[in-house]
């Protein structure tokens, strides 16, 4: 049996097709507010050494840090 979709913000059922994946405008705006305040974050990728990796001076899994130099 398929589960009913829940609002990703307040976990209420059912999710409104108009505001999907939220149940209402309120939850949609509250979630946006959290993103804007920095409560949510997407992990950053460490790009140190990427130039050497692309040129072949480093192998995958091998990264130089400032401590190594």
PDB file of N, CA, C and O in Angstrom:
ATOM      1  N   UNK A   1       0.834  -1.185   0.000  1.00  0.00           N
ATOM      2  CA  UNK A   1       0.000   0.000   0.000  1.00  0.00           C
ATOM      3  C   UNK A   1       0.880   1.251   0.000  1.00  0.00           C
ATOM      4  O   UNK A   1       1.825   1.333   0.784  1.00  0.00           O
ATOM      5  N   UNK A   2       0.593   2.203  -0.845  1.00  0.00           N
ATOM      6  CA  UNK A   2       1.393   3.420  -0.966  1.00  0.00           C
ATOM      7  C   UNK A   2       1.152   4.343   0.225  1.00  0.00           C
ATOM      8  O   UNK A   2       0.027   4.492   0.702  1.00  0.00           O
ATOM      9  N   UNK A   3       2.237   4.955   0.690  1.00  0.00           N
ATOM     10  CA  UNK A   3       2.123   5.900   1.796  1.00  0.00           C
ATOM     11  C   UNK A   3       1.631   7.243   1.285  1.00  0.00           C
ATOM     12  O   UNK A   3       1.945   7.645   0.165  1.00  0.00           O
ATOM     13  N   UNK A   4       0.853   7.938   2.118  1.00  0.00           N
ATOM     14  CA  UNK A   4       0.403   9.278   1.783  1.00  0.00           C
ATOM     15  C   UNK A   4       1.575  10.232   1.967  1.00  0.00           C
ATOM     16  O   UNK A   4       2.290  10.150   2.966  1.00  0.00           O
ATOM     17  N   UNK A   5       1.775  11.132   1.017  1.00  0.00           N
ATOM     18  CA  UNK A   5       2.872  12.093   1.112  1.00  0.00           C
ATOM     19  C   UNK A   5       2.657  13.021   2.299  1.00  0.00           C
ATOM     20  O   UNK A   5       1.541  13.467   2.563  1.00  0.00           O
ATOM     21  N   UNK A   6       3.749  13.304   3.012  1.00  0.00           N
ATOM     22  CA  UNK A   6       3.707  14.217   4.149  1.00  0.00           C
ATOM     23  C   UNK A   6       4.471  15.482   3.792  1.00  0.00           C
ATOM     24  O   UNK A   6       5.418  15.455   3.006  1.00  0.00           O
ATOM     25  N   UNK A   7       4.046  16.581   4.380  1.00  0.00           N
ATOM     26  CA  UNK A   7       4.731  17.861   4.201  1.00  0.00           C
ATOM     27  C   UNK A   7       6.164  17.723   4.707  1.00  0.00           C
ATOM     28  O   UNK A   7       6.384  17.213   5.805  1.00  0.00           O
ATOM     29  N   UNK A   8       7.129  18.167   3.926  1.00  0.00           N
ATOM     30  CA  UNK A   8       8.530  18.046   4.323  1.00  0.00           C
ATOM     31  C   UNK A   8       8.898  18.998   5.452  1.00  0.00           C
ATOM     32  O   UNK A   8       9.953  18.843   6.068  1.00  0.00           O
ATOM     33  N   UNK A   9       8.055  19.970   5.729  1.00  0.00           N
ATOM     34  CA  UNK A   9       8.341  20.926   6.799  1.00  0.00           C
ATOM     35  C   UNK A   9       7.664  20.533   8.109  1.00  0.00           C
ATOM     36  O   UNK A   9       8.335  20.395   9.132  1.00  0.00           O
ATOM     37  N   UNK A  10       6.340  20.350   8.094  1.00  0.00           N
ATOM     38  CA  UNK A  10       5.609  20.078   9.341  1.00  0.00           C
ATOM     39  C   UNK A  10       5.158  18.631   9.480  1.00  0.00           C
ATOM     40  O   UNK A  10       4.628  18.249  10.523  1.00  0.00           O
ATOM     41  N   UNK A  11       5.359  17.824   8.451  1.00  0.00           N
ATOM     42  CA  UNK A  11       5.004  16.407   8.418  1.00  0.00           C
ATOM     43  C   UNK A  11       3.500  16.160   8.424  1.00  0.00           C
ATOM     44  O   UNK A  11       3.071  15.043   8.714  1.00  0.00           O
ATOM     45  N   UNK A  12       2.689  17.168   8.113  1.00  0.00           N
ATOM     46  CA  UNK A  12       1.233  17.021   8.050  1.00  0.00           C
ATOM     47  C   UNK A  12       0.836  16.271   6.784  1.00  0.00           C
ATOM     48  O   UNK A  12       1.573  16.259   5.798  1.00  0.00           O
ATOM     49  N   UNK A  13      -0.323  15.653   6.825  1.00  0.00           N
ATOM     50  CA  UNK A  13      -0.896  14.997   5.651  1.00  0.00           C
ATOM     51  C   UNK A  13      -2.186  15.701   5.306  1.00  0.00           C
ATOM     52  O   UNK A  13      -2.793  16.250   6.224  1.00  0.00           O
ATOM     53  N   UNK A  14      -2.645  15.740   4.136  1.00  0.00           N
ATOM     54  CA  UNK A  14      -1.936  15.419   2.898  1.00  0.00           C
ATOM     55  C   UNK A  14      -1.175  16.632   2.377  1.00  0.00           C
ATOM     56  O   UNK A  14      -1.420  17.766   2.789  1.00  0.00           O
ATOM     57  N   UNK A  15      -0.267  16.374   1.480  1.00  0.00           N
ATOM     58  CA  UNK A  15       0.479  17.440   0.807  1.00  0.00           C
ATOM     59  C   UNK A  15      -0.417  18.031  -0.270  1.00  0.00           C
ATOM     60  O   UNK A  15      -1.080  17.305  -1.010  1.00  0.00           O
ATOM     61  N   UNK A  16      -0.428  19.354  -0.348  1.00  0.00           N
ATOM     62  CA  UNK A  16      -1.217  20.039  -1.369  1.00  0.00           C
ATOM     63  C   UNK A  16      -0.473  19.999  -2.700  1.00  0.00           C
ATOM     64  O   UNK A  16       0.717  20.306  -2.757  1.00  0.00           O
ATOM     65  N   UNK A  17      -1.161  19.629  -3.755  1.00  0.00           N
ATOM     66  CA  UNK A  17      -0.536  19.624  -5.083  1.00  0.00           C
ATOM     67  C   UNK A  17      -0.039  21.018  -5.452  1.00  0.00           C
ATOM     68  O   UNK A  17       0.968  21.159  -6.146  1.00  0.00           O
ATOM     69  N   UNK A  18      -0.739  22.036  -4.993  1.00  0.00           N
ATOM     70  CA  UNK A  18      -0.363  23.413  -5.319  1.00  0.00           C
ATOM     71  C   UNK A  18       0.976  23.802  -4.693  1.00  0.00           C
ATOM     72  O   UNK A  18       1.742  24.554  -5.295  1.00  0.00           O
ATOM     73  N   UNK A  19       1.266  23.299  -3.488  1.00  0.00           N
ATOM     74  CA  UNK A  19       2.482  23.694  -2.767  1.00  0.00           C
ATOM     75  C   UNK A  19       3.488  22.554  -2.629  1.00  0.00           C
ATOM     76  O   UNK A  19       4.449  22.670  -1.867  1.00  0.00           O
ATOM     77  N   UNK A  20       3.287  21.485  -3.335  1.00  0.00           N
ATOM     78  CA  UNK A  20       4.126  20.300  -3.217  1.00  0.00           C
ATOM     79  C   UNK A  20       5.606  20.646  -3.201  1.00  0.00           C
ATOM     80  O   UNK A  20       6.015  21.418  -4.068  1.00  0.00           O
ATOM     81  N   UNK A  21       6.433  20.159  -2.317  1.00  0.00           N
ATOM     82  CA  UNK A  21       6.229  19.087  -1.347  1.00  0.00           C
ATOM     83  C   UNK A  21       5.736  19.572   0.021  1.00  0.00           C
ATOM     84  O   UNK A  21       5.885  18.866   1.019  1.00  0.00           O
ATOM     85  N   UNK A  22       5.158  20.761   0.068  1.00  0.00           N
ATOM     86  CA  UNK A  22       4.638  21.310   1.322  1.00  0.00           C
ATOM     87  C   UNK A  22       3.125  21.171   1.362  1.00  0.00           C
ATOM     88  O   UNK A  22       2.492  20.862   0.352  1.00  0.00           O
ATOM     89  N   UNK A  23       2.543  21.406   2.555  1.00  0.00           N
ATOM     90  CA  UNK A  23       1.089  21.310   2.686  1.00  0.00           C
ATOM     91  C   UNK A  23       0.417  22.665   2.509  1.00  0.00           C
ATOM     92  O   UNK A  23      -0.790  22.732   2.277  1.00  0.00           O
ATOM     93  N   UNK A  24       1.191  23.749   2.615  1.00  0.00           N
ATOM     94  CA  UNK A  24       0.590  25.080   2.562  1.00  0.00           C
ATOM     95  C   UNK A  24       1.636  26.132   2.206  1.00  0.00           C
ATOM     96  O   UNK A  24       2.837  25.864   2.200  1.00  0.00           O
ATOM     97  N   UNK A  25       1.151  27.330   1.911  1.00  0.00           N
ATOM     98  CA  UNK A  25       2.029  28.478   1.658  1.00  0.00           C
ATOM     99  C   UNK A  25       2.869  28.773   2.900  1.00  0.00           C
ATOM    100  O   UNK A  25       4.046  29.118   2.796  1.00  0.00           O
ATOM    101  N   UNK A  26       2.253  28.634   4.074  1.00  0.00           N
ATOM    102  CA  UNK A  26       2.949  28.906   5.332  1.00  0.00           C
ATOM    103  C   UNK A  26       4.191  28.022   5.476  1.00  0.00           C
ATOM    104  O   UNK A  26       5.274  28.523   5.779  1.00  0.00           O
ATOM    105  N   UNK A  27       4.043  26.720   5.261  1.00  0.00           N
ATOM    106  CA  UNK A  27       5.184  25.810   5.374  1.00  0.00           C
ATOM    107  C   UNK A  27       6.229  26.090   4.301  1.00  0.00           C
ATOM    108  O   UNK A  27       7.428  26.010   4.568  1.00  0.00           O
ATOM    109  N   UNK A  28       5.788  26.415   3.100  1.00  0.00           N
ATOM    110  CA  UNK A  28       6.712  26.742   2.010  1.00  0.00           C
ATOM    111  C   UNK A  28       7.570  27.949   2.381  1.00  0.00           C
ATOM    112  O   UNK A  28       8.786  27.931   2.187  1.00  0.00           O
ATOM    113  N   UNK A  29       6.940  28.996   2.912  1.00  0.00           N
ATOM    114  CA  UNK A  29       7.668  30.214   3.267  1.00  0.00           C
ATOM    115  C   UNK A  29       8.536  30.010   4.512  1.00  0.00           C
ATOM    116  O   UNK A  29       9.625  30.577   4.605  1.00  0.00           O
ATOM    117  N   UNK A  30       8.066  29.211   5.463  1.00  0.00           N
ATOM    118  CA  UNK A  30       8.863  28.928   6.658  1.00  0.00           C
ATOM    119  C   UNK A  30      10.139  28.180   6.274  1.00  0.00           C
ATOM    120  O   UNK A  30      11.209  28.462   6.814  1.00  0.00           O
ATOM    121  N   UNK A  31      10.033  27.237   5.353  1.00  0.00           N
ATOM    122  CA  UNK A  31      11.195  26.492   4.889  1.00  0.00           C
ATOM    123  C   UNK A  31      12.171  27.411   4.151  1.00  0.00           C
ATOM    124  O   UNK A  31      13.382  27.319   4.350  1.00  0.00           O
ATOM    125  N   UNK A  32      11.647  28.290   3.305  1.00  0.00           N
ATOM    126  CA  UNK A  32      12.494  29.261   2.608  1.00  0.00           C
ATOM    127  C   UNK A  32      13.225  30.143   3.616  1.00  0.00           C
ATOM    128  O   UNK A  32      14.409  30.434   3.445  1.00  0.00           O
ATOM    129  N   UNK A  33      12.526  30.567   4.660  1.00  0.00           N
ATOM    130  CA  UNK A  33      13.154  31.378   5.709  1.00  0.00           C
ATOM    131  C   UNK A  33      14.318  30.662   6.365  1.00  0.00           C
ATOM    132  O   UNK A  33      15.339  31.279   6.669  1.00  0.00           O
ATOM    133  N   UNK A  34      14.174  29.376   6.584  1.00  0.00           N
ATOM    134  CA  UNK A  34      15.277  28.608   7.176  1.00  0.00           C
ATOM    135  C   UNK A  34      16.485  28.564   6.248  1.00  0.00           C
ATOM    136  O   UNK A  34      17.620  28.677   6.712  1.00  0.00           O
ATOM    137  N   UNK A  35      16.261  28.402   4.944  1.00  0.00           N
ATOM    138  CA  UNK A  35      17.371  28.428   3.986  1.00  0.00           C
ATOM    139  C   UNK A  35      18.063  29.786   4.012  1.00  0.00           C
ATOM    140  O   UNK A  35      19.292  29.862   4.026  1.00  0.00           O
ATOM    141  N   UNK A  36      17.272  30.857   4.019  1.00  0.00           N
ATOM    142  CA  UNK A  36      17.843  32.207   3.968  1.00  0.00           C
ATOM    143  C   UNK A  36      18.612  32.561   5.237  1.00  0.00           C
ATOM    144  O   UNK A  36      19.578  33.322   5.179  1.00  0.00           O
ATOM    145  N   UNK A  37      18.198  32.019   6.383  1.00  0.00           N
ATOM    146  CA  UNK A  37      18.901  32.265   7.647  1.00  0.00           C
ATOM    147  C   UNK A  37      20.155  31.412   7.773  1.00  0.00           C
ATOM    148  O   UNK A  37      20.990  31.660   8.643  1.00  0.00           O
ATOM    149  N   UNK A  38      20.291  30.419   6.919  1.00  0.00           N
ATOM    150  CA  UNK A  38      21.459  29.549   6.985  1.00  0.00           C
ATOM    151  C   UNK A  38      21.268  28.335   7.875  1.00  0.00           C
ATOM    152  O   UNK A  38      22.238  27.660   8.221  1.00  0.00           O
ATOM    153  N   UNK A  39      20.015  28.046   8.252  1.00  0.00           N
ATOM    154  CA  UNK A  39      19.753  26.865   9.073  1.00  0.00           C
ATOM    155  C   UNK A  39      20.027  25.575   8.308  1.00  0.00           C
ATOM    156  O   UNK A  39      20.377  24.560   8.909  1.00  0.00           O
ATOM    157  N   UNK A  40      19.873  25.608   6.999  1.00  0.00           N
ATOM    158  CA  UNK A  40      20.178  24.464   6.148  1.00  0.00           C
ATOM    159  C   UNK A  40      21.432  24.811   5.355  1.00  0.00           C
ATOM    160  O   UNK A  40      21.681  25.977   5.051  1.00  0.00           O
ATOM    161  N   UNK A  41      22.209  23.804   5.027  1.00  0.00           N
ATOM    162  CA  UNK A  41      23.399  24.038   4.216  1.00  0.00           C
ATOM    163  C   UNK A  41      23.685  22.809   3.364  1.00  0.00           C
ATOM    164  O   UNK A  41      23.413  21.679   3.770  1.00  0.00           O
ATOM    165  N   UNK A  42      24.223  23.038   2.207  1.00  0.00           N
ATOM    166  CA  UNK A  42      24.653  21.965   1.322  1.00  0.00           C
ATOM    167  C   UNK A  42      26.154  21.804   1.541  1.00  0.00           C
ATOM    168  O   UNK A  42      26.885  22.793   1.480  1.00  0.00           O
ATOM    169  N   UNK A  43      26.633  20.590   1.793  1.00  0.00           N
ATOM    170  CA  UNK A  43      28.062  20.398   2.041  1.00  0.00           C
ATOM    171  C   UNK A  43      28.906  20.896   0.870  1.00  0.00           C
ATOM    172  O   UNK A  43      28.557  20.692  -0.293  1.00  0.00           O
ATOM    173  N   UNK A  44      30.001  21.540   1.187  1.00  0.00           N
ATOM    174  CA  UNK A  44      30.915  22.051   0.167  1.00  0.00           C
ATOM    175  C   UNK A  44      31.928  20.975  -0.204  1.00  0.00           C
ATOM    176  O   UNK A  44      32.209  20.072   0.583  1.00  0.00           O
ATOM    177  N   UNK A  45      32.458  21.081  -1.386  1.00  0.00           N
ATOM    178  CA  UNK A  45      33.493  20.165  -1.853  1.00  0.00           C
ATOM    179  C   UNK A  45      34.843  20.840  -1.654  1.00  0.00           C
ATOM    180  O   UNK A  45      35.016  22.008  -2.002  1.00  0.00           O
ATOM    181  N   UNK A  46      35.785  20.117  -1.102  1.00  0.00           N
ATOM    182  CA  UNK A  46      37.134  20.635  -0.905  1.00  0.00           C
ATOM    183  C   UNK A  46      37.881  20.544  -2.234  1.00  0.00           C
ATOM    184  O   UNK A  46      38.181  19.448  -2.708  1.00  0.00           O
ATOM    185  N   UNK A  47      38.179  21.689  -2.829  1.00  0.00           N
ATOM    186  CA  UNK A  47      38.827  21.715  -4.145  1.00  0.00           C
ATOM    187  C   UNK A  47      40.341  21.859  -4.075  1.00  0.00           C
ATOM    188  O   UNK A  47      40.991  22.007  -5.111  1.00  0.00           O
ATOM    189  N   UNK A  48      40.922  21.818  -2.865  1.00  0.00           N
ATOM    190  CA  UNK A  48      42.377  21.933  -2.780  1.00  0.00           C
ATOM    191  C   UNK A  48      43.030  20.788  -3.537  1.00  0.00           C
ATOM    192  O   UNK A  48      42.658  19.631  -3.341  1.00  0.00           O
ATOM    193  N   UNK A  49      43.958  21.076  -4.365  1.00  0.00           N
ATOM    194  CA  UNK A  49      44.689  20.054  -5.101  1.00  0.00           C
ATOM    195  C   UNK A  49      44.023  19.592  -6.380  1.00  0.00           C
ATOM    196  O   UNK A  49      44.546  18.704  -7.054  1.00  0.00           O
ATOM    197  N   UNK A  50      42.888  20.166  -6.733  1.00  0.00           N
ATOM    198  CA  UNK A  50      42.168  19.703  -7.928  1.00  0.00           C
ATOM    199  C   UNK A  50      42.987  19.951  -9.199  1.00  0.00           C
ATOM    200  O   UNK A  50      42.936  19.152 -10.133  1.00  0.00           O
ATOM    201  N   UNK A  51      43.744  21.056  -9.238  1.00  0.00           N
ATOM    202  CA  UNK A  51      44.572  21.331 -10.418  1.00  0.00           C
ATOM    203  C   UNK A  51      45.638  20.252 -10.608  1.00  0.00           C
ATOM    204  O   UNK A  51      45.888  19.811 -11.730  1.00  0.00           O
ATOM    205  N   UNK A  52      46.266  19.828  -9.506  1.00  0.00           N
ATOM    206  CA  UNK A  52      47.288  18.786  -9.603  1.00  0.00           C
ATOM    207  C   UNK A  52      46.667  17.450  -9.978  1.00  0.00           C
ATOM    208  O   UNK A  52      47.275  16.662 -10.702  1.00  0.00           O
ATOM    209  N   UNK A  53      45.476  17.196  -9.495  1.00  0.00           N
ATOM    210  CA  UNK A  53      44.788  15.952  -9.840  1.00  0.00           C
ATOM    211  C   UNK A  53      44.483  15.921 -11.333  1.00  0.00           C
ATOM    212  O   UNK A  53      44.673  14.897 -11.990  1.00  0.00           O
ATOM    213  N   UNK A  54      44.008  17.047 -11.868  1.00  0.00           N
ATOM    214  CA  UNK A  54      43.689  17.117 -13.292  1.00  0.00           C
ATOM    215  C   UNK A  54      44.938  17.020 -14.160  1.00  0.00           C
ATOM    216  O   UNK A  54      44.884  16.471 -15.260  1.00  0.00           O
ATOM    217  N   UNK A  55      46.073  17.551 -13.673  1.00  0.00           N
ATOM    218  CA  UNK A  55      47.300  17.512 -14.467  1.00  0.00           C
ATOM    219  C   UNK A  55      48.029  16.174 -14.341  1.00  0.00           C
ATOM    220  O   UNK A  55      48.971  15.907 -15.088  1.00  0.00           O
ATOM    221  N   UNK A  56      47.598  15.334 -13.400  1.00  0.00           N
ATOM    222  CA  UNK A  56      48.227  14.029 -13.234  1.00  0.00           C
ATOM    223  C   UNK A  56      49.305  13.997 -12.176  1.00  0.00           C
ATOM    224  O   UNK A  56      49.913  12.948 -11.961  1.00  0.00           O
ATOM    225  N   UNK A  57      49.569  15.129 -11.494  1.00  0.00           N
ATOM    226  CA  UNK A  57      50.585  15.153 -10.443  1.00  0.00           C
ATOM    227  C   UNK A  57      50.126  14.438  -9.173  1.00  0.00           C
ATOM    228  O   UNK A  57      50.952  14.003  -8.372  1.00  0.00           O
ATOM    229  N   UNK A  58      48.829  14.317  -8.991  1.00  0.00           N
ATOM    230  CA  UNK A  58      48.268  13.604  -7.839  1.00  0.00           C
ATOM    231  C   UNK A  58      47.382  12.484  -8.344  1.00  0.00           C
ATOM    232  O   UNK A  58      46.848  12.548  -9.452  1.00  0.00           O
ATOM    233  N   UNK A  59      47.231  11.468  -7.531  1.00  0.00           N
ATOM    234  CA  UNK A  59      46.306  10.396  -7.853  1.00  0.00           C
ATOM    235  C   UNK A  59      45.063  10.554  -6.992  1.00  0.00           C
ATOM    236  O   UNK A  59      45.097  11.217  -5.955  1.00  0.00           O
ATOM    237  N   UNK A  60      43.971   9.946  -7.425  1.00  0.00           N
ATOM    238  CA  UNK A  60      42.729  10.017  -6.670  1.00  0.00           C
ATOM    239  C   UNK A  60      42.973   9.487  -5.262  1.00  0.00           C
ATOM    240  O   UNK A  60      43.628   8.459  -5.085  1.00  0.00           O
ATOM    241  N   UNK A  61      42.449  10.187  -4.263  1.00  0.00           N
ATOM    242  CA  UNK A  61      42.623   9.800  -2.869  1.00  0.00           C
ATOM    243  C   UNK A  61      43.826  10.468  -2.231  1.00  0.00           C
ATOM    244  O   UNK A  61      44.020  10.354  -1.021  1.00  0.00           O
ATOM    245  N   UNK A  62      44.625  11.150  -3.004  1.00  0.00           N
ATOM    246  CA  UNK A  62      45.824  11.801  -2.505  1.00  0.00           C
ATOM    247  C   UNK A  62      45.635  13.310  -2.617  1.00  0.00           C
ATOM    248  O   UNK A  62      45.505  13.836  -3.722  1.00  0.00           O
ATOM    249  N   UNK A  63      45.619  14.005  -1.489  1.00  0.00           N
ATOM    250  CA  UNK A  63      45.469  15.457  -1.489  1.00  0.00           C
ATOM    251  C   UNK A  63      46.530  16.083  -0.617  1.00  0.00           C
ATOM    252  O   UNK A  63      46.821  15.575   0.466  1.00  0.00           O
ATOM    253  N   UNK A  64      47.101  17.153  -1.060  1.00  0.00           N
ATOM    254  CA  UNK A  64      48.040  17.898  -0.236  1.00  0.00           C
ATOM    255  C   UNK A  64      47.269  18.947   0.542  1.00  0.00           C
ATOM    256  O   UNK A  64      46.403  19.626  -0.011  1.00  0.00           O
ATOM    257  N   UNK A  65      47.576  19.080   1.813  1.00  0.00           N
ATOM    258  CA  UNK A  65      46.996  20.148   2.616  1.00  0.00           C
ATOM    259  C   UNK A  65      48.105  21.106   2.984  1.00  0.00           C
ATOM    260  O   UNK A  65      49.276  20.835   2.720  1.00  0.00           O
ATOM    261  N   UNK A  66      47.748  22.227   3.593  1.00  0.00           N
ATOM    262  CA  UNK A  66      48.754  23.203   3.997  1.00  0.00           C
ATOM    263  C   UNK A  66      49.738  22.583   4.982  1.00  0.00           C
ATOM    264  O   UNK A  66      50.911  22.956   4.995  1.00  0.00           O
ATOM    265  N   UNK A  67      49.277  21.635   5.813  1.00  0.00           N
ATOM    266  CA  UNK A  67      50.146  20.972   6.783  1.00  0.00           C
ATOM    267  C   UNK A  67      51.182  20.085   6.102  1.00  0.00           C
ATOM    268  O   UNK A  67      52.270  19.883   6.642  1.00  0.00           O
ATOM    269  N   UNK A  68      50.858  19.551   4.917  1.00  0.00           N
ATOM    270  CA  UNK A  68      51.753  18.648   4.197  1.00  0.00           C
ATOM    271  C   UNK A  68      52.893  19.387   3.500  1.00  0.00           C
ATOM    272  O   UNK A  68      53.929  18.786   3.212  1.00  0.00           O
ATOM    273  N   UNK A  69      52.722  20.651   3.231  1.00  0.00           N
ATOM    274  CA  UNK A  69      53.703  21.387   2.429  1.00  0.00           C
ATOM    275  C   UNK A  69      54.839  21.909   3.245  1.00  0.00           C
ATOM    276  O   UNK A  69      55.743  22.549   2.708  1.00  0.00           O
TER     277      UNK A  69
END
